[in-house]
Amino acid sequence: MNLTTCGLTEEDVELIVKRFLQEKRDKYNAKFRVLSYRVDRLSEEPIGYLGDHYFLNVVLREKMVHYSEEEEEYAEEEYLSFFMKILPEQVPKLADYVKEMGCFKKEIQLYTHLIPRLQDVAIGTKPFAPRAYLTKEDKMLVFENLKVEGYRMVENNKSLLDYAHLEVALKTVAKLHAASLVLEERTKQPITKLYSGHLNENVYIDDEKYVRKTNLDNAIKALSELIKRIDKYKNSDQLGLILEKFPAVIRKIYDFAKPSTRYRNVFNHGDLWNNNLMFKYEELDKSSRANSDAVPTDALLVDYQFSRLAPPAYDVMSLIMLSTLSPFRQCHLESLKSAYYDALCSILRQNSLPADVDQLLSRQVFLESCTEYHLAGLIESCMYFHWPPMPDCYEMAPGTDWFDESRKPEVFVKACINGFERYEDYRHRISDMVTQIVDGYILS
């Protein structure tokens, strides 16, 4: 990749290295020379829909005061690696879509202003997010490379997490929420006033002209067709009632995504699925990737393009629903809620806010809010996992504009039906998600 195409300059690279040395090594006056740098694509296959991902690899040599120029040539070279997220400008229609949603603008605002403040405000807590060393022009972010720090995404897990991973992830979410509460309590100001506009909703906006409206409408159409194919409902005399009421239940997400008028709101991550959770492990065989056998000890949350202001329960229930199936939740849901709440209270008490945590968020109120946002989590799981599982589900002629064609309702719905008929994992997950909504919120 040509560096000029992503707007990275030599001065940018030097600034990134300078900030890295300050942050990681407390070297505030370090002298160094960048010998070379290169941008490499992270993967031939895209790992995210709303951005292109690269590694920035830098070779440098520190300048030693007592070294002559000749001696410096023999000094040891050092290799640094950074993670880059860039607006997907190589697909213009996708880039326009991302721009209209304001994804990069939001994440850059948060990493420039709010996230650093939150990382610093809570005493005695590890970070909840990676460090950003450069943001640029509403289209680029450069982060520390978390893999170098020992963090990994869980792979080959069908986007499902076991209890150990979920517990660690929820404790990290608690760090984010606690920092949000600490900041507001110490400043006596709401985050919306301190950082106006930073957490405006950009995912679920009930406006016919909004770019994401098609996504939700297509999801409702596709899921309605799949309900007709679920064994439990396809011959039911209540099928008509289910199909009549289902769209309105899904559209409740528009209200869930708004700040609550009943519960205390906090900075919500808003996008807590498998690919946005990076785990560190007690022992990890370097020859293998992260797997369910390794014991997670810490987690970081990445990708803040969908962040919003909402009660803690929205993030908590979304994370749990996006990472589990209903049989698992029957056994562990209450325990996971407690793990989150206990972690939140511990951080608040460390920060002397207040001795009686019930004043901020009592356990009873938290559990009540989880009951209310249970449906929000289920709807989120449908919105994430109704997408056709494989490209071969789409029926398109060669040379077709994939971005436009795949958003057409008839094309998208047929692709979902194909996925349901061909792929057992997809069929099983769709059936599990939809059954929970239909039985719990339509037929109950």
N, C-alpha and C positions, 0 to 999 in steps of 0.2 A: 504493500500500500504506500502511495506517495504521501508523505507527511503533510504537504501543502493542502491536500484534499480534505483533511480534517482540521486544518487551521492551527496545528501545533507548530510553534516556532522554537528556535534554539533558546531564546530568552525564557520561554515557558518551561522548557526542560530544566534549565538552571534553577528557576524558581521552585519547581517541584522538588528537585534534589535538596535545595536549601531548606525547604519546609520539612522534608523528611528527616534530615539530619538534626534539625531543631527539635522535632517532635519525638523521634525515636532514640536519639543519642544525647540530647541536651547540648548539642554543639551549636551555639548561637553565633559564633564568629568563624565557623569552619571555612577554610579556603580549599577549593577543589577545582578541577578542570574536567569538563565533560569530554571524553575522548570520542565517543560515538553513541548514537542512539538509534533505535529501530522500532517501528510499530508493526506488530504481527497480529493477524486475526486470531481470536481466541479459539474458534472452531469453524470448520467448514459448514457445519450445521448451525443455524441460529439458536441461541439459548434463551432469547427473549424476543418478544413481539414488538416492543416499543423502543428499541434501540439497537445499535450495532456495538459489538463488544470486542475489545482488542487488549493486547498487552503492550505496554511501553517498556522496552528493555534498554537500560542505560549502562554504559561502561564509563567509569570515572576514576580519577586518581586524586587523592587528597594532597594538597600542597603543604609541605612541611616547612616551617619557618627556617629551620637550620639546614635544609637541603639546598644545594646548588641546582641550577637547571639541569645539569648533566646527571646529577644523582637522582633527581626527581624522575628521570626517564626510566630508572630501574626500580622505582617504588612499585609496590604491589597494586595491581588494578583491582577495582571492586565492581561487582555487577549488582545492579538494582533492578527490580521489576515492579511495575505499577499496572493497575487495571484501569482501562478507559471505557467509558460509555459515551457513545456519540449518536446524535440524531441520524436516523436512517435515510440520509439524503440520496442514496443510490436508488431508492424506490420512492420517487417524488410523491406519489399519492399517499403512501404510508407516512412520509414525512409531513405532508399537509395535515393528515389525520392527527398525528402526534402533536403538531403545533397547535391545532385547534383545541385539543384537549388541554394544552398548556403543561404537558407532562414534564418536559425538561425545565421550563421556567419555574415550575413549582419546586422540583427537586433541587435546582440550583439555589433558589431562595432559601430553602430549608437548610441546605448544607453551608450556605454562606452566613446565615444569621441565627436561626433557631436551634438547629441540632448542636452546634458548638456550645451554645449557651446552656443547653440542657445537659450536655456531657460534663460540664464543669460545675453545675449548680448543686448536684446531689453528692453529699459527702459519703465516702466509703463504698462506692459502687464502681464496678468495672464498666467499660463502655458498652453501649447497646448497639452502636453503629460503627462502621469503618470510618477512618479519617479521610477526608477529601483534601487533596493538596492543590487542586486547581479546578475552577469552574470558569466557563468561558462562553460568552455570546449566546446564552440560552440554548446551546446545542452540544456542550461537551462537559464531562466531569472526569477527573482523574483521581483515583483512590489508591490507598495502599493495596498491595496485592495480598489478600487474606490467605491465599494458599501458602505464601512464604511464611506467614505467621502461624501456620498449622491448622487453618480452618478449611473445612470441606463441606460441600453439599452432599446430602444423602442421595445416592443414585440407585437406579434399578429397583426402586421401591414402590413403583406405581403411584407415586405422590402420597404414600401412606407412611405415617411415623409410628414407632412403638412408644410405650409409656415413657421410657427414659429420655428419648429425644423430645417428646412433647413437654415433659416437666421442665427440662432445661430451657426450651424455647419460651415457655410461659413465664419463667423467672426472668428472662431477658425482656419480654414484653412488659413485665412489672417494673423493670428499671426505667423504661421509657415513660410509662404512665406516672410513676412516682416522681420522676424528674419534672414532669409537667405540673404536678400538684405542688411540688416544692417551690418551683419558680413563681407560681401564682400566689402562694401563701406568703412568700418572702417579699414580693414586690407589691402585694395587695392590688394586683392588676390582672385581669383576664388575659390569656395568651392572645386572644383576638384583638385586644387593644395594644398589647406590646408588639405584636407582629401582625399587623393588619393585612389581611388578604392571603397570608401564607398558607392557611389551611382551608381555603375555599373549596367547596365540593367540585370535582371535575370528572366524576365517574357516573353517578346516577342523578341526572338532571332531567326532569320531566318536561321536556320542550321538544316539540316535533322537529324543530330545526337543528337540534343539537346532534353533533356527530356520533355520539354513542347511543342515541335512541334506537338506531337500527339494530344494534347488538342485542338489546333487551327484547325488542319486538321479535327478532328472529329466534331468540332463545325460547320465548313463549310458544311460538308456532312449532318449533322443532320438538320441544318437550311434550306439547299436546299430542303431536303425532306419535311420539314414543309411548305415551300413556296407553294409547289404543293397542299397543303391542306387548304391554306387560301382562303376563299371565293372570295376575291377580285381578286385573280390571277389564281386560279385553272383552270378556263375556258378561261383565257385571251389569245388572239392571240400573246401577248408579253411575254408569259411565257418562251419560249425558250431563248429570249434575256435576260430576268431577270436571269435565271439560268446560262447562259453563263458568265455574267458580275459580278454576286454576289461574287464569290470567290476572285476576284482581289480587290474588294472594301473592303472586310473584311481584306485582307492581308495588306492593307494600315496601319494597326495598327503597323506593324514593323517599319515604318518610323516615325509615330507619337511618338513612345516610345523613339526615339533617341533625344538627346539634339538638340534644334532648332538652325539653323544657321541664322534665321531671327529675332527671338524674344529673349528677356532676359530670361535666364533660372534660375530657383530656385529649392530648395529642394522640390520635390513633394512627398506627402505621398504615392500615387500610389495604394491605396486599400480602397477607401472611400465608402464602402457599409455599410448598416445598422448595421451589427454586430461589426463594428470597430468605432462606434460613441457612446460615453457615455455622457449622459445628466444629468445635475443637474436642479432641479425644484424649483420654488418659493414656492409652497405648494404641498406636496405629501403625501397622506394618507399612513401611514406606513404599513397598513394592505393590501395594494394593490401594484401592480407593476407599473412601469412607463407606462403611457398611454397617448393617444393623447389629453385628456382633461386637463392634467397638463401643466403649463406654463413653458417652459424651460428658464433658465437664463444663463447657461454656458454649454460648451461641451469640452470634451477631445478626442483626436484622439489616438487610440491604434492600435497596430500591424503594424510595419514598415518593414515587410519582403519583400515588393515589391517596396520600395521607389526608386525613380529615379531622374535624373536631367532633367527638362523639363520646358516649360513656365507655368506660373500660370494657364493659361486657361485650361491646361490638367486636373489638379485636379478639377478646378471649374466645367467644363462641365461634367466630369466623375461623380462627386458627384450629380449634378442635374439630370443627365440621369439615374443613378443607383437608385435614390430615388423617381422618379416621372413617370407619364405617360403623353403622348402627350397633352391631353386636359388641364391638369394642367399647362404644360409649355406654352401653348398658352396664358394663362392669366398672368403668373408670371415670365417667364424667364428673361425678361429685368430688372424687379425689383430686382430679386435675383442677377443678375450680378452687379447691382449698389450697393446693400448691401455689397457684397464682396469688391468691389473696394473702396467704401467709408471707410470701416474698414481698408483696407490696407493703404490708404493714411493717415488716422488718426494716425496709429502707426508710419509710416515713419516720419510724422511731429513731433510727440512727441520725436522722436529720432534725430530731426534736419537733416533729410536726404531726400532731401534737401528742402529748402523752396518751390522751384518749383518742385513738384513731377513728373511733366511731363518729367523731365530729366531722371528719372529712368523708368517710365512706364506711359505714358499718357493714359487718358481714351480712346481716339480714338484708340490707338495701342492695348490696352487691348481688346476692343470690336472687333477689327479686328481679333485678335488672337482667341477670343471665336468663331467667325464665322468659322475660319479654323479648330478649334478643336471640333466643334460641332459633326462632324462625329466620331472623336475619342471617344467621350462620348457615342454615339450610339453603336459603336462597342463594347465598354467595357460592356454596358448593355447586349448585346447579349452574350458576353463571360461569364458573371456572371450568367445569368438567363436562358440559354438554357439547363442547366443540368436537367435531369429527376426529376420531383418534389417529387416522392415518391419511396421507395425501390421496391414496387410491380410493378413498370414499367419494371424492369429488368427481363428477362426470363432466369434464370440460374438453373441448377440442384443443389440439396443440396450437400454441401461439395465443391462446386466450389471455386477456388481461386478468390475472388471478385475483388481484385486490378487488376490482369492481365485481367480477363474476361471482366470487365466493360470498359476497355480501347480499346477493339477490336472494330473496326469501325462498323461492322455489329450488334454487341450486343448493342453498345451505341446508334446508330441511331434508332434501333427498340425500345429501351427504351424511346427515345424522342418522337417517333411517338405514343407510348402507352400513354405517359403523355399528349400529345396534344389531343388525342381522349377521355381520361378519365377525365381530370381535367380542369374545366372551367377557373380557375384563371390562370393556366399555358398557356392555349390556348389564353386567352385574352392578356396576357403580351407579349407572343411571337409575336402575330399578330401586336400588337402596335409597338413593337421595329422594326420588320422587315419591316413593312409598311413605317416607317419613313426613313429607309435606301433605300428601293427600289424606293419609290416615289421621294425622295429628291436627290438621288445620282446615280440612274440608268435610270429612266424614265424622269427625268426633262430635 
